[in-house]
């Protein structure tokens, strides 16, 4: 069961919507309104990523999206950044 990451794709929107709207998912205050709104957000990231040095990836287990991970680099201090991730509840603790 290989785990891989790849750049986020609009096709990942449905899985992200499901993961982030899980009632037990309390670690991020992100609740997409619909799969389409999540898809629009992912599409908008492609522009934002080049402007503000965000790098967003999907986490895959056997080519199945189980979460996301992102890195944001500070525009003015490129030696400072943030990393965040989320994983589907079915894979917590594994």
PDB file as gemmi writes it, atoms N, CA and C in Angstrom:
CRYST1    1.000    1.000    1.000  90.00  90.00  90.00 P 1                      
ATOM      1  N   UNK A   1       0.837  -1.182   0.000  1.00  0.00           N  
ATOM      2  CA  UNK A   1       0.000   0.000   0.000  1.00  0.00           C  
ATOM      3  C   UNK A   1       0.884   1.248   0.000  1.00  0.00           C  
ATOM      4  N   UNK A   2       1.327   1.699  -1.171  1.00  0.00           N  
ATOM      5  CA  UNK A   2       2.191   2.872  -1.218  1.00  0.00           C  
ATOM      6  C   UNK A   2       1.408   4.171  -0.989  1.00  0.00           C  
ATOM      7  N   UNK A   3       2.026   5.055  -0.221  1.00  0.00           N  
ATOM      8  CA  UNK A   3       1.482   6.392  -0.008  1.00  0.00           C  
ATOM      9  C   UNK A   3       2.301   7.341  -0.854  1.00  0.00           C  
ATOM     10  N   UNK A   4       1.608   8.185  -1.613  1.00  0.00           N  
ATOM     11  CA  UNK A   4       2.259   9.159  -2.481  1.00  0.00           C  
ATOM     12  C   UNK A   4       1.595  10.512  -2.315  1.00  0.00           C  
ATOM     13  N   UNK A   5       2.270  11.543  -2.783  1.00  0.00           N  
ATOM     14  CA  UNK A   5       1.658  12.851  -2.903  1.00  0.00           C  
ATOM     15  C   UNK A   5       1.813  13.304  -4.347  1.00  0.00           C  
ATOM     16  N   UNK A   6       0.868  14.128  -4.777  1.00  0.00           N  
ATOM     17  CA  UNK A   6       0.929  14.737  -6.100  1.00  0.00           C  
ATOM     18  C   UNK A   6       0.194  16.069  -6.007  1.00  0.00           C  
ATOM     19  N   UNK A   7       0.417  16.964  -6.950  1.00  0.00           N  
ATOM     20  CA  UNK A   7      -0.322  18.235  -6.918  1.00  0.00           C  
ATOM     21  C   UNK A   7      -1.835  17.993  -6.898  1.00  0.00           C  
ATOM     22  N   UNK A   8      -2.536  18.859  -6.172  1.00  0.00           N  
ATOM     23  CA  UNK A   8      -3.988  18.731  -6.106  1.00  0.00           C  
ATOM     24  C   UNK A   8      -4.605  18.956  -7.483  1.00  0.00           C  
ATOM     25  N   UNK A   9      -5.646  18.210  -7.771  1.00  0.00           N  
ATOM     26  CA  UNK A   9      -6.375  18.312  -9.031  1.00  0.00           C  
ATOM     27  C   UNK A   9      -7.837  18.655  -8.747  1.00  0.00           C  
ATOM     28  N   UNK A  10      -8.502  19.325  -9.663  1.00  0.00           N  
ATOM     29  CA  UNK A  10      -9.931  19.606  -9.463  1.00  0.00           C  
ATOM     30  C   UNK A  10     -10.741  18.338  -9.183  1.00  0.00           C  
ATOM     31  N   UNK A  11     -10.306  17.202  -9.720  1.00  0.00           N  
ATOM     32  CA  UNK A  11     -11.011  15.938  -9.498  1.00  0.00           C  
ATOM     33  C   UNK A  11     -10.956  15.475  -8.041  1.00  0.00           C  
ATOM     34  N   UNK A  12     -10.069  16.066  -7.240  1.00  0.00           N  
ATOM     35  CA  UNK A  12      -9.952  15.708  -5.822  1.00  0.00           C  
ATOM     36  C   UNK A  12     -11.025  16.374  -4.969  1.00  0.00           C  
ATOM     37  N   UNK A  13     -11.774  17.300  -5.543  1.00  0.00           N  
ATOM     38  CA  UNK A  13     -12.721  18.112  -4.784  1.00  0.00           C  
ATOM     39  C   UNK A  13     -13.755  17.284  -4.027  1.00  0.00           C  
ATOM     40  N   UNK A  14     -14.301  16.269  -4.653  1.00  0.00           N  
ATOM     41  CA  UNK A  14     -15.324  15.451  -3.988  1.00  0.00           C  
ATOM     42  C   UNK A  14     -14.765  14.804  -2.723  1.00  0.00           C  
ATOM     43  N   UNK A  15     -13.575  14.224  -2.804  1.00  0.00           N  
ATOM     44  CA  UNK A  15     -12.974  13.571  -1.624  1.00  0.00           C  
ATOM     45  C   UNK A  15     -12.645  14.597  -0.542  1.00  0.00           C  
ATOM     46  N   UNK A  16     -12.105  15.752  -0.922  1.00  0.00           N  
ATOM     47  CA  UNK A  16     -11.802  16.780   0.072  1.00  0.00           C  
ATOM     48  C   UNK A  16     -13.086  17.246   0.751  1.00  0.00           C  
ATOM     49  N   UNK A  17     -14.147  17.420  -0.024  1.00  0.00           N  
ATOM     50  CA  UNK A  17     -15.439  17.810   0.530  1.00  0.00           C  
ATOM     51  C   UNK A  17     -15.896  16.784   1.576  1.00  0.00           C  
ATOM     52  N   UNK A  18     -15.801  15.508   1.242  1.00  0.00           N  
ATOM     53  CA  UNK A  18     -16.216  14.447   2.169  1.00  0.00           C  
ATOM     54  C   UNK A  18     -15.361  14.450   3.430  1.00  0.00           C  
ATOM     55  N   UNK A  19     -14.057  14.554   3.277  1.00  0.00           N  
ATOM     56  CA  UNK A  19     -13.153  14.506   4.423  1.00  0.00           C  
ATOM     57  C   UNK A  19     -13.372  15.710   5.336  1.00  0.00           C  
ATOM     58  N   UNK A  20     -13.404  16.897   4.763  1.00  0.00           N  
ATOM     59  CA  UNK A  20     -13.470  18.125   5.557  1.00  0.00           C  
ATOM     60  C   UNK A  20     -14.840  18.366   6.188  1.00  0.00           C  
ATOM     61  N   UNK A  21     -15.880  17.749   5.655  1.00  0.00           N  
ATOM     62  CA  UNK A  21     -17.216  17.913   6.227  1.00  0.00           C  
ATOM     63  C   UNK A  21     -17.597  16.790   7.191  1.00  0.00           C  
ATOM     64  N   UNK A  22     -16.678  15.910   7.510  1.00  0.00           N  
ATOM     65  CA  UNK A  22     -16.907  14.870   8.514  1.00  0.00           C  
ATOM     66  C   UNK A  22     -17.135  15.552   9.864  1.00  0.00           C  
ATOM     67  N   UNK A  23     -18.214  15.222  10.552  1.00  0.00           N  
ATOM     68  CA  UNK A  23     -18.528  15.868  11.839  1.00  0.00           C  
ATOM     69  C   UNK A  23     -17.439  15.652  12.884  1.00  0.00           C  
ATOM     70  N   UNK A  24     -16.641  14.604  12.755  1.00  0.00           N  
ATOM     71  CA  UNK A  24     -15.561  14.350  13.708  1.00  0.00           C  
ATOM     72  C   UNK A  24     -14.272  15.083  13.349  1.00  0.00           C  
ATOM     73  N   UNK A  25     -14.253  15.731  12.199  1.00  0.00           N  
ATOM     74  CA  UNK A  25     -13.065  16.443  11.756  1.00  0.00           C  
ATOM     75  C   UNK A  25     -13.097  17.842  12.358  1.00  0.00           C  
ATOM     76  N   UNK A  26     -12.389  18.009  13.475  1.00  0.00           N  
ATOM     77  CA  UNK A  26     -12.446  19.275  14.214  1.00  0.00           C  
ATOM     78  C   UNK A  26     -11.111  20.012  14.222  1.00  0.00           C  
ATOM     79  N   UNK A  27     -10.139  19.505  13.516  1.00  0.00           N  
ATOM     80  CA  UNK A  27      -8.792  20.068  13.606  1.00  0.00           C  
ATOM     81  C   UNK A  27      -8.606  21.304  12.736  1.00  0.00           C  
ATOM     82  N   UNK A  28      -9.363  21.423  11.663  1.00  0.00           N  
ATOM     83  CA  UNK A  28      -9.334  22.606  10.811  1.00  0.00           C  
ATOM     84  C   UNK A  28     -10.754  23.151  10.733  1.00  0.00           C  
ATOM     85  N   UNK A  29     -10.862  24.452  10.712  1.00  0.00           N  
ATOM     86  CA  UNK A  29     -12.176  25.076  10.610  1.00  0.00           C  
ATOM     87  C   UNK A  29     -12.492  25.359   9.142  1.00  0.00           C  
ATOM     88  N   UNK A  30     -12.463  24.297   8.343  1.00  0.00           N  
ATOM     89  CA  UNK A  30     -12.727  24.408   6.915  1.00  0.00           C  
ATOM     90  C   UNK A  30     -13.893  23.479   6.596  1.00  0.00           C  
ATOM     91  N   UNK A  31     -14.965  24.042   6.083  1.00  0.00           N  
ATOM     92  CA  UNK A  31     -16.137  23.258   5.707  1.00  0.00           C  
ATOM     93  C   UNK A  31     -16.602  23.727   4.322  1.00  0.00           C  
ATOM     94  N   UNK A  32     -16.143  23.084   3.264  1.00  0.00           N  
ATOM     95  CA  UNK A  32     -16.602  23.481   1.934  1.00  0.00           C  
ATOM     96  C   UNK A  32     -18.119  23.366   1.842  1.00  0.00           C  
ATOM     97  N   UNK A  33     -18.747  24.325   1.172  1.00  0.00           N  
ATOM     98  CA  UNK A  33     -20.198  24.321   1.043  1.00  0.00           C  
ATOM     99  C   UNK A  33     -20.701  23.216   0.121  1.00  0.00           C  
ATOM    100  N   UNK A  34     -19.880  22.871  -0.865  1.00  0.00           N  
ATOM    101  CA  UNK A  34     -20.295  21.856  -1.843  1.00  0.00           C  
ATOM    102  C   UNK A  34     -19.043  21.316  -2.525  1.00  0.00           C  
ATOM    103  N   UNK A  35     -19.160  20.186  -3.190  1.00  0.00           N  
ATOM    104  CA  UNK A  35     -18.022  19.701  -3.977  1.00  0.00           C  
ATOM    105  C   UNK A  35     -17.604  20.725  -5.051  1.00  0.00           C  
ATOM    106  N   UNK A  36     -18.583  21.436  -5.618  1.00  0.00           N  
ATOM    107  CA  UNK A  36     -18.247  22.427  -6.645  1.00  0.00           C  
ATOM    108  C   UNK A  36     -17.464  23.596  -6.052  1.00  0.00           C  
ATOM    109  N   UNK A  37     -17.844  24.051  -4.853  1.00  0.00           N  
ATOM    110  CA  UNK A  37     -17.098  25.153  -4.235  1.00  0.00           C  
ATOM    111  C   UNK A  37     -15.672  24.710  -3.905  1.00  0.00           C  
ATOM    112  N   UNK A  38     -15.507  23.470  -3.515  1.00  0.00           N  
ATOM    113  CA  UNK A  38     -14.161  22.949  -3.255  1.00  0.00           C  
ATOM    114  C   UNK A  38     -13.374  22.859  -4.560  1.00  0.00           C  
ATOM    115  N   UNK A  39     -14.022  22.447  -5.627  1.00  0.00           N  
ATOM    116  CA  UNK A  39     -13.364  22.385  -6.933  1.00  0.00           C  
ATOM    117  C   UNK A  39     -12.928  23.779  -7.371  1.00  0.00           C  
ATOM    118  N   UNK A  40     -13.791  24.773  -7.193  1.00  0.00           N  
ATOM    119  CA  UNK A  40     -13.443  26.154  -7.540  1.00  0.00           C  
ATOM    120  C   UNK A  40     -12.243  26.622  -6.726  1.00  0.00           C  
ATOM    121  N   UNK A  41     -12.211  26.249  -5.448  1.00  0.00           N  
ATOM    122  CA  UNK A  41     -11.083  26.627  -4.591  1.00  0.00           C  
ATOM    123  C   UNK A  41      -9.784  25.994  -5.095  1.00  0.00           C  
ATOM    124  N   UNK A  42      -9.817  24.726  -5.434  1.00  0.00           N  
ATOM    125  CA  UNK A  42      -8.617  24.044  -5.929  1.00  0.00           C  
ATOM    126  C   UNK A  42      -8.130  24.706  -7.213  1.00  0.00           C  
ATOM    127  N   UNK A  43      -9.053  25.038  -8.090  1.00  0.00           N  
ATOM    128  CA  UNK A  43      -8.671  25.715  -9.328  1.00  0.00           C  
ATOM    129  C   UNK A  43      -8.034  27.064  -9.023  1.00  0.00           C  
ATOM    130  N   UNK A  44      -8.582  27.792  -8.056  1.00  0.00           N  
ATOM    131  CA  UNK A  44      -8.021  29.111  -7.707  1.00  0.00           C  
ATOM    132  C   UNK A  44      -6.624  28.992  -7.110  1.00  0.00           C  
ATOM    133  N   UNK A  45      -6.318  27.848  -6.504  1.00  0.00           N  
ATOM    134  CA  UNK A  45      -4.997  27.664  -5.905  1.00  0.00           C  
ATOM    135  C   UNK A  45      -3.889  27.681  -6.950  1.00  0.00           C  
ATOM    136  N   UNK A  46      -4.178  27.253  -8.149  1.00  0.00           N  
ATOM    137  CA  UNK A  46      -3.149  27.225  -9.180  1.00  0.00           C  
ATOM    138  C   UNK A  46      -2.621  28.626  -9.452  1.00  0.00           C  
ATOM    139  N   UNK A  47      -3.482  29.634  -9.384  1.00  0.00           N  
ATOM    140  CA  UNK A  47      -3.048  31.022  -9.543  1.00  0.00           C  
ATOM    141  C   UNK A  47      -2.359  31.497  -8.284  1.00  0.00           C  
ATOM    142  N   UNK A  48      -2.968  31.244  -7.129  1.00  0.00           N  
ATOM    143  CA  UNK A  48      -2.398  31.690  -5.860  1.00  0.00           C  
ATOM    144  C   UNK A  48      -1.032  31.062  -5.604  1.00  0.00           C  
ATOM    145  N   UNK A  49      -0.885  29.807  -5.967  1.00  0.00           N  
ATOM    146  CA  UNK A  49       0.374  29.113  -5.702  1.00  0.00           C  
ATOM    147  C   UNK A  49       1.543  29.828  -6.349  1.00  0.00           C  
ATOM    148  N   UNK A  50       1.376  30.313  -7.546  1.00  0.00           N  
ATOM    149  CA  UNK A  50       2.483  30.978  -8.216  1.00  0.00           C  
ATOM    150  C   UNK A  50       2.714  32.372  -7.657  1.00  0.00           C  
ATOM    151  N   UNK A  51       1.686  32.990  -7.073  1.00  0.00           N  
ATOM    152  CA  UNK A  51       1.810  34.345  -6.550  1.00  0.00           C  
ATOM    153  C   UNK A  51       2.392  34.380  -5.135  1.00  0.00           C  
ATOM    154  N   UNK A  52       2.005  33.451  -4.287  1.00  0.00           N  
ATOM    155  CA  UNK A  52       2.409  33.547  -2.879  1.00  0.00           C  
ATOM    156  C   UNK A  52       3.174  32.324  -2.381  1.00  0.00           C  
ATOM    157  N   UNK A  53       3.683  31.563  -3.260  1.00  0.00           N  
ATOM    158  CA  UNK A  53       4.507  30.419  -2.923  1.00  0.00           C  
ATOM    159  C   UNK A  53       3.806  29.408  -2.018  1.00  0.00           C  
ATOM    160  N   UNK A  54       2.586  29.040  -2.406  1.00  0.00           N  
ATOM    161  CA  UNK A  54       1.892  27.925  -1.768  1.00  0.00           C  
ATOM    162  C   UNK A  54       2.139  26.688  -2.607  1.00  0.00           C  
ATOM    163  N   UNK A  55       2.262  25.571  -1.949  1.00  0.00           N  
ATOM    164  CA  UNK A  55       2.440  24.302  -2.642  1.00  0.00           C  
ATOM    165  C   UNK A  55       1.464  23.323  -2.010  1.00  0.00           C  
ATOM    166  N   UNK A  56       0.447  22.913  -2.770  1.00  0.00           N  
ATOM    167  CA  UNK A  56      -0.621  22.067  -2.247  1.00  0.00           C  
ATOM    168  C   UNK A  56      -0.639  20.729  -2.960  1.00  0.00           C  
ATOM    169  N   UNK A  57      -0.749  19.683  -2.169  1.00  0.00           N  
ATOM    170  CA  UNK A  57      -0.673  18.326  -2.693  1.00  0.00           C  
ATOM    171  C   UNK A  57      -1.805  17.477  -2.135  1.00  0.00           C  
ATOM    172  N   UNK A  58      -2.159  16.447  -2.863  1.00  0.00           N  
ATOM    173  CA  UNK A  58      -3.093  15.433  -2.387  1.00  0.00           C  
ATOM    174  C   UNK A  58      -2.278  14.262  -1.864  1.00  0.00           C  
ATOM    175  N   UNK A  59      -2.760  13.670  -0.779  1.00  0.00           N  
ATOM    176  CA  UNK A  59      -2.134  12.478  -0.219  1.00  0.00           C  
ATOM    177  C   UNK A  59      -2.925  11.283  -0.734  1.00  0.00           C  
ATOM    178  N   UNK A  60      -2.231  10.337  -1.341  1.00  0.00           N  
ATOM    179  CA  UNK A  60      -2.893   9.184  -1.957  1.00  0.00           C  
ATOM    180  C   UNK A  60      -2.395   7.881  -1.351  1.00  0.00           C  
ATOM    181  N   UNK A  61      -3.320   6.975  -1.150  1.00  0.00           N  
ATOM    182  CA  UNK A  61      -3.002   5.614  -0.750  1.00  0.00           C  
ATOM    183  C   UNK A  61      -3.525   4.727  -1.870  1.00  0.00           C  
ATOM    184  N   UNK A  62      -2.624   4.056  -2.560  1.00  0.00           N  
ATOM    185  CA  UNK A  62      -3.016   3.244  -3.716  1.00  0.00           C  
ATOM    186  C   UNK A  62      -3.880   4.050  -4.698  1.00  0.00           C  
ATOM    187  N   UNK A  63      -3.470   5.262  -4.997  1.00  0.00           N  
ATOM    188  CA  UNK A  63      -4.162   6.159  -5.942  1.00  0.00           C  
ATOM    189  C   UNK A  63      -5.538   6.624  -5.457  1.00  0.00           C  
ATOM    190  N   UNK A  64      -5.853   6.462  -4.174  1.00  0.00           N  
ATOM    191  CA  UNK A  64      -7.108   6.927  -3.583  1.00  0.00           C  
ATOM    192  C   UNK A  64      -6.794   8.114  -2.678  1.00  0.00           C  
ATOM    193  N   UNK A  65      -7.476   9.240  -2.880  1.00  0.00           N  
ATOM    194  CA  UNK A  65      -7.205  10.453  -2.092  1.00  0.00           C  
ATOM    195  C   UNK A  65      -7.656  10.235  -0.655  1.00  0.00           C  
ATOM    196  N   UNK A  66      -6.705  10.343   0.272  1.00  0.00           N  
ATOM    197  CA  UNK A  66      -7.027  10.195   1.693  1.00  0.00           C  
ATOM    198  C   UNK A  66      -6.756  11.475   2.479  1.00  0.00           C  
ATOM    199  N   UNK A  67      -6.260  12.514   1.811  1.00  0.00           N  
ATOM    200  CA  UNK A  67      -6.006  13.761   2.513  1.00  0.00           C  
ATOM    201  C   UNK A  67      -5.269  14.755   1.646  1.00  0.00           C  
ATOM    202  N   UNK A  68      -4.865  15.832   2.299  1.00  0.00           N  
ATOM    203  CA  UNK A  68      -4.131  16.877   1.607  1.00  0.00           C  
ATOM    204  C   UNK A  68      -3.026  17.421   2.478  1.00  0.00           C  
ATOM    205  N   UNK A  69      -2.035  18.014   1.855  1.00  0.00           N  
ATOM    206  CA  UNK A  69      -0.915  18.616   2.568  1.00  0.00           C  
ATOM    207  C   UNK A  69      -0.495  19.866   1.811  1.00  0.00           C  
ATOM    208  N   UNK A  70      -0.126  20.888   2.562  1.00  0.00           N  
ATOM    209  CA  UNK A  70       0.286  22.127   1.923  1.00  0.00           C  
ATOM    210  C   UNK A  70       1.463  22.751   2.625  1.00  0.00           C  
ATOM    211  N   UNK A  71       2.233  23.481   1.853  1.00  0.00           N  
ATOM    212  CA  UNK A  71       3.369  24.239   2.367  1.00  0.00           C  
ATOM    213  C   UNK A  71       3.194  25.668   1.885  1.00  0.00           C  
ATOM    214  N   UNK A  72       3.288  26.624   2.799  1.00  0.00           N  
ATOM    215  CA  UNK A  72       3.195  28.035   2.446  1.00  0.00           C  
ATOM    216  C   UNK A  72       4.479  28.720   2.892  1.00  0.00           C  
ATOM    217  N   UNK A  73       5.160  29.348   1.944  1.00  0.00           N  
ATOM    218  CA  UNK A  73       6.406  30.056   2.222  1.00  0.00           C  
ATOM    219  C   UNK A  73       6.100  31.538   2.376  1.00  0.00           C  
ATOM    220  N   UNK A  74       6.640  32.170   3.408  1.00  0.00           N  
ATOM    221  CA  UNK A  74       6.455  33.597   3.627  1.00  0.00           C  
ATOM    222  C   UNK A  74       7.044  34.370   2.448  1.00  0.00           C  
ATOM    223  N   UNK A  75       6.301  35.326   1.938  1.00  0.00           N  
ATOM    224  CA  UNK A  75       6.747  36.091   0.769  1.00  0.00           C  
ATOM    225  C   UNK A  75       7.992  36.917   1.047  1.00  0.00           C  
ATOM    226  N   UNK A  76       8.076  37.472   2.233  1.00  0.00           N  
ATOM    227  CA  UNK A  76       9.149  38.408   2.537  1.00  0.00           C  
ATOM    228  C   UNK A  76      10.307  37.773   3.292  1.00  0.00           C  
ATOM    229  N   UNK A  77      10.041  36.645   3.888  1.00  0.00           N  
ATOM    230  CA  UNK A  77      11.084  35.926   4.622  1.00  0.00           C  
ATOM    231  C   UNK A  77      11.036  34.480   4.159  1.00  0.00           C  
ATOM    232  N   UNK A  78      11.714  34.180   3.088  1.00  0.00           N  
ATOM    233  CA  UNK A  78      11.609  32.866   2.457  1.00  0.00           C  
ATOM    234  C   UNK A  78      12.185  31.734   3.308  1.00  0.00           C  
ATOM    235  N   UNK A  79      12.783  32.071   4.427  1.00  0.00           N  
ATOM    236  CA  UNK A  79      13.271  31.037   5.334  1.00  0.00           C  
ATOM    237  C   UNK A  79      12.207  30.642   6.356  1.00  0.00           C  
ATOM    238  N   UNK A  80      11.001  31.225   6.249  1.00  0.00           N  
ATOM    239  CA  UNK A  80       9.895  30.911   7.149  1.00  0.00           C  
ATOM    240  C   UNK A  80       8.747  30.323   6.336  1.00  0.00           C  
ATOM    241  N   UNK A  81       8.161  29.249   6.846  1.00  0.00           N  
ATOM    242  CA  UNK A  81       7.034  28.639   6.157  1.00  0.00           C  
ATOM    243  C   UNK A  81       6.141  27.893   7.126  1.00  0.00           C  
ATOM    244  N   UNK A  82       5.019  27.444   6.615  1.00  0.00           N  
ATOM    245  CA  UNK A  82       4.062  26.655   7.383  1.00  0.00           C  
ATOM    246  C   UNK A  82       3.742  25.382   6.619  1.00  0.00           C  
ATOM    247  N   UNK A  83       3.513  24.317   7.357  1.00  0.00           N  
ATOM    248  CA  UNK A  83       3.076  23.057   6.770  1.00  0.00           C  
ATOM    249  C   UNK A  83       1.796  22.642   7.483  1.00  0.00           C  
ATOM    250  N   UNK A  84       0.813  22.240   6.714  1.00  0.00           N  
ATOM    251  CA  UNK A  84      -0.436  21.745   7.286  1.00  0.00           C  
ATOM    252  C   UNK A  84      -0.915  20.551   6.488  1.00  0.00           C  
ATOM    253  N   UNK A  85      -1.668  19.688   7.142  1.00  0.00           N  
ATOM    254  CA  UNK A  85      -2.197  18.526   6.432  1.00  0.00           C  
ATOM    255  C   UNK A  85      -3.500  18.084   7.076  1.00  0.00           C  
ATOM    256  N   UNK A  86      -4.259  17.295   6.342  1.00  0.00           N  
ATOM    257  CA  UNK A  86      -5.457  16.655   6.882  1.00  0.00           C  
ATOM    258  C   UNK A  86      -5.573  15.273   6.265  1.00  0.00           C  
ATOM    259  N   UNK A  87      -6.144  14.364   7.055  1.00  0.00           N  
ATOM    260  CA  UNK A  87      -6.290  12.963   6.656  1.00  0.00           C  
ATOM    261  C   UNK A  87      -7.725  12.522   6.940  1.00  0.00           C  
ATOM    262  N   UNK A  88      -8.277  11.707   6.079  1.00  0.00           N  
ATOM    263  CA  UNK A  88      -9.598  11.112   6.262  1.00  0.00           C  
ATOM    264  C   UNK A  88      -9.628  10.344   7.585  1.00  0.00           C  
ATOM    265  N   UNK A  89     -10.720  10.473   8.320  1.00  0.00           N  
ATOM    266  CA  UNK A  89     -10.843   9.811   9.629  1.00  0.00           C  
ATOM    267  C   UNK A  89     -10.567   8.311   9.542  1.00  0.00           C  
ATOM    268  N   UNK A  90     -10.930   7.680   8.456  1.00  0.00           N  
ATOM    269  CA  UNK A  90     -10.716   6.232   8.313  1.00  0.00           C  
ATOM    270  C   UNK A  90      -9.231   5.859   8.407  1.00  0.00           C  
ATOM    271  N   UNK A  91      -8.339   6.838   8.267  1.00  0.00           N  
ATOM    272  CA  UNK A  91      -6.909   6.562   8.267  1.00  0.00           C  
ATOM    273  C   UNK A  91      -6.193   7.184   9.466  1.00  0.00           C  
ATOM    274  N   UNK A  92      -6.939   7.766  10.400  1.00  0.00           N  
ATOM    275  CA  UNK A  92      -6.323   8.339  11.600  1.00  0.00           C  
ATOM    276  C   UNK A  92      -5.635   7.226  12.379  1.00  0.00           C  
ATOM    277  N   UNK A  93      -4.460   7.504  12.871  1.00  0.00           N  
ATOM    278  CA  UNK A  93      -3.717   6.558  13.699  1.00  0.00           C  
ATOM    279  C   UNK A  93      -3.113   5.386  12.954  1.00  0.00           C  
ATOM    280  N   UNK A  94      -3.125   5.432  11.653  1.00  0.00           N  
ATOM    281  CA  UNK A  94      -2.582   4.301  10.881  1.00  0.00           C  
ATOM    282  C   UNK A  94      -1.340   4.737  10.154  1.00  0.00           C  
TER     283      UNK A  94                                                      
END                                                                             
